[in-house]
Amino acid sequence: MGRGRLPVVYLPKVDERLSSWAARMAPFYAMTVSEFVAALGLQGRDVFDLEWRLSEGQGALIAARTGLSPEAVQAMTFRELGSAARMMIAWKNRFPCPHCPEDLHRKTASLPWRFYCPVHGVEFRDATGETLSDRFGTDCFKQLEGHAESGAAHLDAWARGAGQGDLGVPEVLQVLTARHRRASPPNVCEQPQMSLKDRRDYHDFLTTPIIRQALTVVVPEYDQVAPVLAKPVRPGLHALAQGSLLQCFALTVGIGRIIEDPVKWAISVMLVSDAEGQGRVRQVISLWPLSLRRSISARFWRAERDESARQIAEKAARQRQSHKYRYRIS
């Protein structure tokens, strides 16, 4: 292949990334992707590195060889994202769109806080072919979408290095992934209905300690639908970078909810934490702005007092009901 303009060049698809476009072009010229990149004048360069940080000179080389405009070439890269977000970008589509070709990889589909195809407007699917509305139920999913959109907007701002208000993504994710209670086996509500024989056969599963994280407090809807052994997520930013479709959606909802009312959710998590877990939550909250920490401290003792009063009242009501029942029996 000479050094002039290529005789045949595929136009990039909507939102297509550079690595996807190169992978579609290379077979036409009977080349590997690395050979095709070299033929564009970028010998020894990795296409994934190029789509992350393509210089103007490199973009001009590709434009000259393909006839694409420099703007079209740069549009296939992630140059608008900051370096902190690089770990969030998957090499291929994270979750498939049922209407997109398998060999087409879009920028949007590589990010963990996007849940719809930008072209077809349909939900992405997980590895089993299930959508989020399948998992949560249509009504519940619609109620969660607003929080997810708020969380995604905050994640977009963080990824671009823009201002994020009082709280940043890393600080919020540290709270969501904090272990607020000691690990414990599945409780009765988490266990499937089983016969005595099945319980004996699945004894190891029923006695496996599960990591308990604040995510299930902030997003109880996730706690209700997630498979018990798949509830825990990786700590911090890795939770999003390596999470499943369900986990990423729950984390994005959790980010939205905490950003909307950080004091409320911090207190909610601490109220249901055990002593060790509350210490861990307080430690990660220590990274929050001072004004928020003061508000949490001022309101937490009142919330704790009210919770204690509520528990005492409930216990007294149960005792009265029990005495009333015994009186009727006698």
NORLIN-V392253 format. One record per residue. N is the residue number from 1. NEAR is the number of other ideal C-beta (glycine too) atoms within 12 Angstrom. Layout:
n/near
N/NEAR
N/NEAR
This chain:
n/near
1/20
2/10
3/12
4/12
5/19
6/25
7/13
8/14
9/25
10/25
11/18
12/31
13/26
14/22
15/29
16/35
17/39
18/45
19/38
20/36
21/38
22/42
23/30
24/29
25/36
26/26
27/16
28/19
29/25
30/11
31/20
32/16
33/29
34/22
35/21
36/34
37/33
38/24
39/29
40/38
41/26
42/30
43/14
44/13
45/29
46/20
47/34
48/27
49/22
50/35
51/39
52/30
53/23
54/36
55/19
56/16
57/17
58/29
59/30
60/21
61/26
62/41
63/26
64/22
65/29
66/32
67/18
68/28
69/18
70/23
71/17
72/24
73/36
74/28
75/28
76/41
77/36
78/33
79/29
80/22
81/27
82/24
83/16
84/23
85/30
86/22
87/26
88/37
89/37
90/31
91/22
92/21
93/34
94/34
95/38
96/29
97/30
98/20
99/18
100/29
101/19
102/15
103/21
104/31
105/36
106/39
107/38
108/34
109/38
110/38
111/38
112/43
113/44
114/36
115/39
116/31
117/29
118/24
119/20
120/20
121/14
122/20
123/31
124/38
125/28
126/27
127/14
128/15
129/15
130/23
131/26
132/36
133/27
134/19
135/30
136/31
137/16
138/15
139/11
140/22
141/28
142/17
143/17
144/36
145/25
146/17
147/33
148/39
149/25
150/26
151/40
152/33
153/25
154/38
155/40
156/27
157/26
158/34
159/35
160/22
161/17
162/19
163/11
164/25
165/22
166/22
167/36
168/30
169/43
170/30
171/32
172/45
173/43
174/36
175/47
176/49
177/41
178/42
179/34
180/37
181/29
182/19
183/19
184/22
185/21
186/28
187/16
188/13
189/12
190/24
191/21
192/16
193/11
194/16
195/10
196/11
197/9
198/14
199/18
200/13
201/12
202/21
203/16
204/13
205/21
206/24
207/15
208/19
209/19
210/27
211/28
212/33
213/41
214/47
215/44
216/39
217/35
218/42
219/39
220/25
221/30
222/41
223/30
224/20
225/27
226/32
227/23
228/28
229/19
230/25
231/35
232/34
233/37
234/24
235/26
236/27
237/31
238/21
239/38
240/44
241/32
242/21
243/37
244/31
245/39
246/39
247/39
248/41
249/47
250/48
251/51
252/47
253/43
254/50
255/46
256/33
257/38
258/44
259/39
260/25
261/22
262/34
263/29
264/22
265/39
266/44
267/35
268/30
269/43
270/36
271/30
272/25
273/33
274/19
275/13
276/17
277/28
278/27
279/19
280/28
281/38
282/27
283/21
284/33
285/37
286/20
287/23
288/31
289/19
290/13
291/15
292/30
293/25
294/15
295/22
296/34
297/22
298/15
299/24
300/28
301/15
302/17
303/25
304/21
305/14
306/16
307/20
308/15
309/14
310/15
311/15
312/14
313/14
314/14
315/14
316/14
317/14
318/14
319/14
320/14
321/14
322/14
323/14
324/13
325/12
326/11
327/10
328/9
329/8
330/7
